[in-house]
Amino acid sequence: MADTKAAAFLPYGRQVIEDDDIAAVALALRADLLTTGPRVAAFEEAFAAKVGARHAVACSNGTAALHLAMMALGLKRGQVTIAPSLTFLATANCARFEDAEVQFADVDPDTGLMTPETLEMAISRVNEQGSGAAKLRAVLPVHYGGNPADLPRIRALAEAAGAVVVEDACHGLGTAMDFGSGREQIGDCTHSAMATFSFHPVKTIACGEGGMVTTNDPVLAERLLRLRSHGMVRQPDAFSLTAMAFDEIGDGGRDANPWFYEMPQIGYNYRLPDVLCALGISQLAKLDRFAARRRTLAGLYRQHMAELAPVVSLVATPQGANPALHLMVALIDFKAVGLSRKQVMDGLAARGIGSQVHYIPVHRQPYYQDRYGLIDLPGADAFYSRCLSLPLFADMEDSDPERVVSALRAVLGL
Ligand SMILES: *Cc1c(COP(=O)(O)O)cnc(C)c1O
């Protein structure tokens, strides 16, 4: 075991923070404005340009991004969203924050993605609930692991049902694809009203905590900005309390009173501070390099993992996609080797290799079972029973995928 002891423990994912990232944060810490300073808009502008969207609104984390998107749509009680069951809790929870309901869609058992077919089944379940039932407002595809969901067909189905698409793009930063009408990037909102991102340390770029919503709709962008800061407005043309807002005596009401603000609608404090935007700007400049590393490492994984077929396979990439994979998900036939997933995880950990499970199907969570009963989503259950996320992050060595695959081979006894 001497050789494996010498090698560093490989977590399943982690941030890559370099000296210039630290310098950028240190500079921001010496500035006057730690909260809403110039780096917030600079990060938003750089992000919008990078993913090809007209607007980007920064916020505290990916969960806040989803909540802001639902509020910007005016989601409310009596309405319903559709989210795939194979995702992080927040994709579903964001509807419940606004007292709306969630209908869970199944996923393809081999890709983990909500498909047009599984979406259609979920839409039928919404419709079956009969008169007076919640009305479909939004569909939230997740680009699981970094592979893009079939957005053109998902959008067509959503629109036919009177709903809009909001992408949970937390895994999708850096992914490009061609759905048949030219090159697109996750986040450019060609097929959606909004897309949401997270800068949690395991995601493709890191802020510690951080999130972003992109959109091409200026009305949605304006609402997102207002909602992330208490629902406050400070633009004089938006004021309705004119007697309080304007000084009729001094300047005859030309300028609004300098302290004045109004709250036409309730909002939250979901701001992303200037200091973390400094880190975001610095990290975003490295996205192409990070994505290229992820592609190289994924290629090495594919090459070495082929030796473990058919017991182990890797999640396939949809046609036309060039993903910057967020997760390296192996699908393992645990029964075939007579081992439990826990035994395999423990065996890998003993060899210095971290792994994780993405995700426990959300429709099985007690909160949702209490609310909706247990629905049958065989694709999500099948995916869950086989999946194991292996180490993937931008500063892994070229030799690491082989090291992971040989450890996996030894643990599985292949
Ligand atoms: C990480 C993640 C979120 C939540 O992001 P936070 O920044 O942790 O709040 C939501 N959805 C998906 C698919 C994620 O991976």
The ligand as a Tripos MOL2 file, in Angstrom:
@<TRIPOS>MOLECULE
LIG
   15    15     1     0     0
SMALL
NO_CHARGES

@<TRIPOS>ATOM
      1 C1        -25.4150   22.6110   -6.7420 C.3       1 LIG1
      2 C2        -26.7640   22.4910   -7.3090 C.ar      1 LIG1
      3 C3        -27.8310   23.2990   -6.8750 C.ar      1 LIG1
      4 C4        -27.7540   24.2340   -5.7120 C.3       1 LIG1
      5 O1        -26.6940   25.1030   -5.7300 O.3       1 LIG1
      6 P1        -26.1780   25.7630   -4.3580 P.3       1 LIG1
      7 O2        -25.2380   26.8120   -4.8440 O.co2     1 LIG1
      8 O3        -25.5090   24.6880   -3.5800 O.co2     1 LIG1
      9 O4        -27.3490   26.3380   -3.6570 O.co2     1 LIG1
     10 C5        -29.0480   23.1630   -7.5300 C.ar      1 LIG1
     11 N1        -29.2260   22.2840   -8.5220 N.ar      1 LIG1
     12 C6        -28.2310   21.4770   -8.9390 C.ar      1 LIG1
     13 C7        -28.5040   20.5240  -10.0590 C.3       1 LIG1
     14 C8        -26.9830   21.5460   -8.3400 C.ar      1 LIG1
     15 O5        -26.0130   20.7240   -8.7500 O.3       1 LIG1
@<TRIPOS>BOND
     1     1     2 1
     2     2     3 ar
     3     2    14 ar
     4     3     4 1
     5     3    10 ar
     6     4     5 1
     7     5     6 1
     8     6     7 2
     9     6     8 1
    10     6     9 1
    11    10    11 ar
    12    11    12 ar
    13    12    13 1
    14    12    14 ar
    15    14    15 1
@<TRIPOS>SUBSTRUCTURE
     1 LIG1         1 GROUP 0 **** ****
